[in-house]
Amino acid sequence: MKTIAVLNQKGGVGKTTTVTNTAAALATLGAKVVVIDLDPQAHLTIHLGLEPQSIESGSYRILTQSAKFESEIMMVRPNLWLLPANINLVGAESELVSVVGREIILREALQASEEEFDYCLIDCAPSLGLLTLNALAAAGEVLIPLQPHFLALQGFGKLLQTIELVNRRINPDLKVKWILLCMFDSRASLPNEVKADIERFLHSARGTNSAWAQAQVLPYFIRRNIKLAEAPSYGKTIFEYEESCHGAEDYRKVAEYLYAQYQEPAETALPETHAEGETQEQPVEVTESIHTNVESVQSDEGSDMPPYEIERVLRPEGADENREEPPIEIREIQPQESQASDELTPQQTQPDESEPDQQQY
């Protein structure tokens, strides 16, 4: 399970909107997603159509009563589960003040459900208190929604310092991975200047041991869109409220990008392979030959290295699986005295006799 904390100590930058709509888009892609509301205002819970005061279960019971995670979550959409919050969460910090290990309670609760979900997105409170500390201790990555204004940058450095402290003392796996620019207006100069400043700052951290050394600005930003502000009042995601608006389009792209980042690269299959159990009437040896031109394998300019043929004989279909694999044979291609033009491959042409050291393609 990939656990992502969506964090910014400044309010009104789009944390809850980002968690709700990114999670909904990931769920439509077939991923099993759970979202956690760690904000006493319970905006994530409201955004998904639930009334916080009517819900007894939730993140408060996880933190203060050692409740099991799987018993507190509820399915709110296909492939989408929610750990809700309510106003009781305000008292969690004072109740846990004397509890040993209070900053890792959420991480321990999540361990039992590691294999049940593909993604876990945590909506953090707009502060850097114990609730946020629990989110950072449980997460592996941090996504920072940021409004591209000058004042928003003032708290950005403080936020990175907090993440760095958590990385050193509590959670060494914690990394800042993405900055998501919200309420972005590409027509104005200030948002583009802020974006450029952030990119220069992140670039300067490359190769260091900081928690944000691998961070990058997401290639997609969230445009200003009134539909994103209207959707929570109906208890709907942006895809349910107005799936054709700019907000839905932008969050769909963000979710698709994140989904692609976590997919394992497919294994490169050898040519002429067949599905398990499939047989051929007449097994045929398949020979794979690669002709490399002298110019592409020269290590030094002016080298006389000849072209080589790399030949690999693949195991015929239906052959004994215990048979030893044939070796890869590399042999020098011997020049021929003459060769008919109709025997040349499409990639080769007859070399010019006036320039014997060059080949045309």
N, C-alpha and C positions, 0 to 999 in steps of 0.2 A: 504494500500500500504506500502510495506517495502522499506524504502529509505536507501541506502547504499552508503556512500562516499568512493571512492577508492582513497587513499591519501598517498603520500610520497613526502616530499619536495626535495628529491634527484631525478634527472632525470635518465631515462634509466633503471628503475628497473622493468618495465612491467605493469605500470598502465593502459595505453590505451589498450594494448593487453589483459589484464585481463578483463577490462570492455567489450570490444567488444565480446570476445569469451565466456565469462561467460553469458552475456546477450543473445547471439545467442543460446547457449545450453539451457538456461531456456525457451526461446521461443519455441524451438522444443519439450519441455516437456509439452507444452500447456499453459504456463503462459503468461500473457500480460505484456510486459516489455517496459519501456521507459528509454532511456539513455540520459544523459545530458553532453554536451561538454562544460566545463568551462575553457578550455585551449586556449589561443589566438593562439597557433600554429595549432589548429584545427586538431590534429592528429586522433582523434576519427571520425570526419566527413570524413576525407580522407580514413580512414580504411574501412568505410562502403560504399565507392564508390562514394562520392559526392565531387564536387569541391567547396571549401569554398567561393571563390570570386564570384561565380555565385549565391550564396544564400543570399538573403536580410534578410530573417527572421532568428531568432536564439536567443541565450542566451543574446546577446548584447541588443536587443530590450526589452527583459524581464527585464533586470536590469536597463536600462536607460530611457525607454519610457513607462514603465508600460503596456506593451503588455500582452494580455492574453496567458496563457500557451498553451491552446488547439489550439489556432490559429497559433502558432509558430512551433509546432512539425510536423514531417512528417513521414509517414510509409515507412520504408526502407526494411523490410523483413516481412513475415507473423508473426504476434504477436509481432513485434518489431518496436518501434517508436524512433525517434531521435530528440533532440533539438540541432541543429547544432551550430557551432561557426565559426568565421572568424577573421581576423586581427583587426577588429574594436574593439574587446574585450579588446585590449591593453589600450584603452583610457577610459574604464569604471571606473577604480579606480579614476582617476583624475576628471572625470565628477561627481562622486558621493561623492566627498570629503565633500561637505557641505549639503548633504541630510540626514535628520533625519531618523534613522532606516535603514540606508543603508545596514547593515549586515543581515537583515532578509527579504530582497526583494524577494529572491528566495523562501523562505519558504512560504511567503504569496501567491506567484503565484502558488505554487504546491497545496495549500489547495483545490482549486476548482476541482482538478482532482484526489483527494485521492481515490475515489471509481472506477475510470476508469481503473486503472492498478494494477497488483499484485506486481510488483517490479519496483523500480527506482534506477538506478545505475548512480552515478555522477563521471565523469572523471575530477579530479582536476588538476590544474596547478602545476608544480613543484616549488611551493613557498608557503609562508604562509601569503599571502596578503588578500585583500578584497574578491577576487573571491573565495579563499579557505574558508574564513570565512563564506561566504554565503552558501557554500556547507555544512559546519559543522553545521550551524544553521538550515538547512533544513533536515539534515539526522538524523536517529535514531541510526544507527550503522556505524562503520568505519571498513573497511578492508584495511590492510596495506600490499601491495606487498613489499617484501624485498629481496634484493640480499644477499646471505649468505657470505658476506665479512666483514672484520674488519671495514673498513671505513664506510660501510653502517650502522653499529651499532652506529657510533658517532652521527649521526643525529637522531637516533631513540629516544633517551631520550628527545631531544628538541621537537620532534614531539609530544610525549606523554604529555609534559608540556603544549603545545599549546592546545591540545584537553582537558586537564584538566581545563584550563582557560575558554574555551568555555562552558564546562559542568557546571561550577560554575556560570558564569555570563550571558550566553545567552540561552543555550539549556540544561536544566537539564536531558533530556532524552538521551543525547548523550553518547554512550558507544563504546569502542574499543572491537570488538567481535573476529576478526580473524587476524592472521598473515599468509600471503601466501608467501612461499619461492619460488622464481622464479630463473630460470637459475641454477638449483640445480644439482650438480654432486655428486651422492652418492658414487662414487669411491674415491673421495678426502677426506682427513681428516678434512680440514678446514670447509667446509659446515656443516658437522656433529657436529663439536665443536661449531660453531655459533648457530646452532639449539638447542643444549643442553643448551647453555648459556641463550638463549631467554626463553626456557621452565622453567629454574630455576628462572629467573627474574619474569615471569608471575606467577609462583607458589607462590613466596613470597608475591605477592599482593593479594592472595586469602583472603577474609574476610575483606578487607579494604574498605574504601569509595572512592577509586580512580576510575577514569573513565575506567581503564583497569583491574579492579578486576576480571572480567569474561572472559577476553581475553584468547584465546588459539591458538596455532599453528595448522593450518589446517592439518588434517591427510594425505592430498595429496599435493605434491609439483609439480612444473612445471619443467620438465627436459629441458636441453639445446636442442634446436631443430631449425635448420636452416629454416624450413618451416614456423615457427612463424614469422621470420623476413622477409620472402619473401611475405607472404600473403597481407600485407598492400599495397604493390606496385601494386597489381592487384585489389585493392578495394574489397577484399573478406575476409570473416571470415575464420578461419582455417578449418572449416568443409566444406566450399565450395571449398577451395583451395586444401587440401589434408586431407580428413577425416580419413585416416588410419594411420596417423603419430602419433608420441608420443605426440606432442603438442595437437592434437585433443583429444586424449585419456585422457590426464591429465586434460584439461579444462572441458571435459564432466564429469569426476569424481567430480571435484570441484562444478560444477553446480548441479549435482545430490545430493551432500552432502548438499549444501545450501538449495535446494528445500525441502529436507527431514527435515531440521531443522525447517522450518516454517510450516510444516503440522500439523494440530491439531490431537491429538490422537483420533482414532475412539472410539466411545462409546461402552462399553462392552454390548453385547446383551444377554438377558436371553436365555437359551436353549429352543428349540422347539417353537420359535416364528415364525410368518407367516407374509407375506406381507399384506399391508393394502387392505382390501376388500376380501382377501382370506378366505374361510370358509371350515370347515370340516363337513362331514356328521354326525358324531357322536362326539360331543365335549368330550374330555377325560381330566380328571385332571392329571396334570403332577406333580409328587412328586420328589423333588431333595433332596437327602440325602447325607451327607458327614460324613464318619466315620473317626475319628481322633484317632490315637494311643496315648496311655498314654505318651509315651516318647516325642512326639511333642508338648504337651500342658503343661508339667511340668514347673512351674516357678522356683522351687528350686530343687536342686538335692536331690533325695530320697523321693520326694513327692509321696503321695498315691492317687493322683487325678485319678479318674476313667475315662475311655473313654466316650465320649459323642457322641450322634447322633444329628446333626443339620438338622432339617427338614423344608423345605419351600414348601408350596403348591402354585403352580402357577395358575393364573386365566385361566380357560379353554377358548379355542378359541370360540368366539361367545357369551361369557357371557356378562352380563350387565356391561358396563364400569363404572357405578356409584356405583357398589357394593364395599363395603369396602374390602381392601386387607386383606387376611388371615395373622395372625401373624406368625412370625418365632418361631418354637417350639424347645427348646433345652431340651433333656431329657437324663437321664443316661441310658446306655445300661446295662440291667440286664444280669448277666452271666447265661448261660444255662448248665444244667447238662450233656448233651451229644449233639453231633452234628455230623451228617454224613459227611464224608470227601467229598462226591460229592456235598454238599451244600455250600462249602466254595467258596469264591470269588477267582479269580486268584491271587489277591494280598495278600491273607492270607493262612497260612498253620497251621496245627494242632500244638499247642504249646507243647514243650517238658515238660513232667511231672517232669523231674528231675530239671528243671529250670523254676519254675512257674512265675517268675518276668520278663521273657524275651519272646519276640515273634520273630519269624523268618519271613523273607520276601523273 
